[in-house]
């Protein structure tokens, strides 16, 4: 498993931080404050570079820094662990091998380079990068590209061709009808993957209460492997963005996000923020602070504008 490591250089007989540091309020102990920190993945290792001050004593370097995640009722410590393909994650038959892992006997290994997540008796790895691989039941956002007498051909942003059969849509369509009258080229649809077989064509279906045609709004593309981070545990992250921006948001497992209404621009920036900092612990708090700050600024601008008019 990749280890946390610290790099130190000496300059004028003083310790200095390697790399470009960014300010942080990470807490190491009750009387220790991190004033600078930097993380980087190099050679399959997560290098954590920190400078701390303790009780006004000289600056020193520490290892194994843990970040403090804010919660409503308690303070909870999280640690970011990055693993690489083949890393042994657990040697326990009672542990379930989740997404991004595989089992060999009692041992569970990582399939990808990504973030290690443990919850209850399941262990998963969220890839840092990668393409979308369709799975049965996935929700995807696709664009209608063409049609023939029985199918619409849909672009879902992968190397796989996807089709939407006439029998898989909720509308009643007569035989030999002009399919473009129902879904025309360029239309966006929120659909589900019906099945995945050895056939390179992925069948979609829309006879689901969640599936529909998407009108207007904007589509934001993110790295598909960052989708679980955008949704968050039990939907916490995406609901935070929806509620703060007053927007309707649909997230496709293929890395396409549709946003309509409310502050679409702010929602897009928050979504891109999640994609950029998906590796960070305490990301929900970071996004919450960002949204709160931006909404206050917007309210102040509106107030100033109204005062100027009056």
C-alpha positions in Angstrom: 0.0 0.0 0.0 1.3 3.5 -0.8 2.8 5.2 2.2 2.5 8.8 3.4 5.9 10.4 3.1 7.5 13.8 3.8 10.3 15.6 1.9 12.7 17.9 3.7 15.4 20.2 2.3 17.8 22.4 4.2 18.4 26.0 3.3 20.6 28.3 5.4 20.5 25.6 8.2 16.7 25.9 8.3 14.1 23.4 7.3 12.0 24.4 4.3 9.1 22.9 2.4 9.6 21.3 -1.0 7.1 22.3 -3.7 4.4 24.9 -3.9 2.5 25.0 -0.6 -1.0 26.2 0.1 -2.4 27.5 3.4 -4.4 25.1 5.5 -6.1 25.0 8.8 -5.4 21.3 9.3 -5.2 20.4 13.0 -2.4 18.0 14.1 -2.9 18.3 17.9 -4.6 20.6 20.3 -1.7 23.0 20.3 -0.3 22.5 16.8 -1.4 24.3 13.7 -0.4 23.5 10.1 0.5 26.8 8.4 1.5 25.3 5.1 0.8 22.0 3.3 1.2 20.4 -0.1 0.1 17.0 -1.5 1.3 15.4 -4.7 1.2 11.9 -6.2 4.6 10.9 -7.4 5.8 7.5 -8.3 2.7 5.9 -6.8 3.2 7.7 -3.5 1.1 10.4 -1.9 3.7 12.9 -0.7 2.5 15.1 2.1 4.7 18.1 2.8 3.8 20.2 5.8 5.2 23.0 7.9 3.8 23.4 11.5 4.2 25.8 14.5 3.7 24.4 18.0 3.4 26.7 21.0 5.4 29.4 19.1 8.4 27.0 18.9 10.6 26.9 15.8 9.0 25.5 12.6 9.3 21.7 12.2 8.2 19.0 9.8 5.8 16.2 10.8 4.6 13.0 9.2 1.3 11.2 9.1 -0.8 14.4 9.2 -4.5 13.8 9.6 -7.2 16.3 8.6 -10.1 17.1 10.8 -13.5 16.8 9.2 -16.2 19.1 10.7 -19.5 17.6 11.6 -22.6 19.0 13.3 -22.1 17.1 16.6 -18.5 15.9 16.7 -15.0 16.1 15.3 -14.0 13.1 13.2 -10.5 12.3 11.9 -10.1 11.1 8.3 -7.0 10.0 6.5 -6.4 10.0 2.8 -4.9 6.8 1.5 -3.9 6.3 -2.2 -3.4 2.8 -3.4 -2.1 1.4 -6.7 -3.0 -1.7 -8.7 -2.1 -4.9 -6.9 -1.9 -3.4 -3.5 -3.1 -5.8 -0.7 -5.9 -4.0 1.0 -7.2 -6.6 3.4 -6.6 -10.3 4.3 -10.0 -11.1 5.8 -12.8 -13.3 4.5 -15.4 -11.2 6.4 -14.5 -8.1 4.3 -16.6 -7.6 1.1 -14.6 -6.7 -2.1 -16.4 -3.6 -3.5 -15.9 -1.6 -6.7 -12.3 -1.1 -7.8 -11.1 -4.3 -5.9 -10.8 -8.0 -6.5 -10.5 -11.0 -4.2 -8.0 -13.9 -4.3 -8.9 -16.3 -1.5 -9.1 -14.3 1.7 -7.1 -11.4 0.3 -8.6 -8.3 -1.3 -6.5 -6.3 -3.8 -6.8 -3.0 -5.6 -7.6 -2.8 -9.3 -6.8 0.8 -9.8 -4.7 3.8 -8.7 -7.2 5.6 -6.5 -8.6 6.5 -3.1 -9.1 3.7 -0.6 -12.5 3.8 1.1 -13.7 1.5 4.0 -17.3 1.5 5.2 -18.8 -1.1 7.5 -17.5 -4.5 6.1 -16.9 -3.3 2.5 -13.7 -1.9 0.9 -13.7 0.0 -2.3 -11.2 2.0 -4.5 -12.3 5.1 -6.3 -10.1 5.6 -9.4 -8.3 8.9 -9.7 -8.7 8.8 -13.5 -10.2 6.6 -16.1 -12.9 6.1 -18.8 -16.5 5.1 -18.3 -17.2 1.4 -18.4 -21.0 0.8 -18.6 -22.7 -1.4 -16.0 -26.3 -2.6 -16.0 -28.6 -0.2 -14.2 -26.3 2.9 -14.6 -28.0 6.2 -15.3 -26.3 8.0 -18.2 -26.8 11.2 -20.1 -26.8 10.7 -23.9 -27.2 12.7 -27.0 -29.4 11.4 -29.9 -27.2 11.1 -33.0 -29.4 9.3 -35.5 -32.3 6.9 -35.9 -33.6 4.1 -38.1 -37.0 2.2 -38.2 -36.6 0.7 -34.7 -33.8 2.4 -32.7 -32.3 5.7 -31.9 -28.5 5.8 -31.8 -27.1 7.6 -28.7 -23.7 9.1 -27.9 -22.9 8.4 -24.2 -19.4 9.6 -24.4 -17.6 6.2 -24.6 -16.1 3.9 -27.2 -19.3 1.8 -26.9 -22.2 2.4 -29.3 -25.5 2.8 -27.5 -29.0 2.3 -28.9 -32.4 3.2 -27.5 -35.0 0.8 -28.9 -38.5 2.0 -29.7 -39.9 -0.6 -27.2 -37.7 0.9 -24.5 -39.3 4.4 -24.4 -42.5 5.4 -22.5 -44.3 6.9 -25.5 -46.6 4.9 -27.6 -45.1 4.8 -31.1 -47.0 3.4 -34.1 -45.3 1.1 -36.5 -43.3 2.9 -39.3 -43.6 6.2 -37.5 -41.1 9.0 -38.0 -38.9 8.5 -34.9 -37.5 12.0 -35.2 -40.8 13.4 -34.1 -40.3 11.9 -30.7 -36.5 12.2 -30.2 -34.6 14.2 -32.8 -30.8 14.5 -33.4 -29.2 16.6 -30.7 -31.8 15.9 -28.0 -30.5 14.9 -24.6 -31.9 11.9 -22.7 -31.4 10.7 -19.2 -31.6 6.9 -19.6 -30.5 3.7 -17.9 -28.2 0.9 -19.2 -30.4 -2.1 -19.9 -27.7 -4.7 -20.0 -24.0 -5.3 -20.7 -22.9 -8.3 -22.8 -20.1 -9.2 -25.2 -22.1 -7.2 -27.8 -20.3 -3.8 -28.3 -23.7 -2.1 -28.6 -25.1 -1.0 -25.2 -29.0 -1.1 -25.1 -30.6 1.7 -23.1 -34.2 2.0 -21.7 -36.3 4.9 -20.4 -39.3 3.1 -18.9 -38.2 4.3 -15.5 -39.7 7.2 -13.5 -36.2 8.8 -13.3 -35.6 8.7 -17.1 -36.8 11.5 -19.4 -35.8 13.9 -22.1 -33.7 16.8 -20.9 -34.8 20.3 -22.1 -32.6 23.4 -22.0 -30.1 23.8 -19.1 -26.4 23.1 -19.6 -24.2 19.9 -19.7 -21.0 19.7 -17.7 -18.4 17.0 -18.4 -16.3 15.6 -15.6 -14.0 12.6 -15.3 -16.4 9.6 -15.0 -14.4 8.1 -12.1 -15.1 11.3 -10.0 -18.9 10.8 -10.2 -19.1 8.9 -6.9 -17.3 11.9 -5.2 -19.8 14.3 -6.8 -22.8 12.3 -5.6 -21.2 11.8 -2.1 -22.1 9.4 0.6 -25.9 9.0 0.6 -26.1 11.9 -1.9 -24.8 14.5 0.5 -22.6 16.4 -2.0 -25.0 16.7 -4.9 -27.9 17.6 -2.6 -25.7 20.3 -1.1 -25.1 21.8 -4.5 -28.7 21.4 -5.6 -30.1 23.1 -2.5 -27.6 25.9 -2.4 -27.9 26.8 -6.1 -31.7 26.1 -6.4 -31.0 24.0 -9.5 -32.3 20.8 -10.9 -29.3 18.4 -11.4 -29.1 15.0 -13.1 -25.8 13.1 -12.8 -24.9 10.5 -15.3 -22.4 7.7 -14.4 -20.8 8.4 -17.8 -19.4 11.7 -16.4 -22.1 14.1 -17.8 -24.0 16.4 -15.5 -27.1 18.3 -16.5 -27.9 21.5 -14.6 -31.0 23.6 -15.1 -32.4 26.6 -13.3 -31.2 28.6 -10.3 -27.6 29.7 -10.3 -26.3 27.4 -13.1 -22.9 29.1 -13.2 -22.3 28.7 -9.5 -23.5 25.0 -9.7 -21.0 24.4 -12.5 -18.1 25.9 -10.5 -19.0 23.8 -7.5 -19.1 20.6 -9.6 -15.8 21.4 -11.2 -14.4 22.1 -7.7 -15.4 18.6 -6.6 -13.8 17.1 -9.7 -10.5 19.0 -9.1 -10.3 18.2 -5.4 -11.8 14.8 -5.3 -8.8 13.4 -3.5 -9.2 15.7 -0.5 -10.7 14.7 2.8 -13.3 17.1 4.2 -14.4 18.1 0.6 -18.0 18.5 1.6 -17.1 21.2 4.1 -14.8 22.9 1.6 -17.6 23.0 -1.1 -20.1 24.2 1.6 -17.9 27.0 2.6 -17.3 28.0 -1.1 -21.0 28.0 -1.8 -21.9 30.0 1.3 -19.2 32.6 0.5 -20.3 33.0 -3.1 -24.0 33.3 -2.2 -23.1 36.0 0.3 -21.1 37.9 -2.3 -24.0 37.6 -4.8 -26.5 38.9 -2.2 -24.2 41.9 -1.5 -23.9 42.7 -5.2 -27.6 42.7 -5.6 -28.0 44.9 -2.5 -25.5 47.5 -3.8 -27.2 47.5 -7.2 -30.6 48.1 -5.7 -29.2 51.0 -3.6 -27.6 52.5 -6.6 -30.8 52.5 -8.6 -32.8 54.1 -5.7 
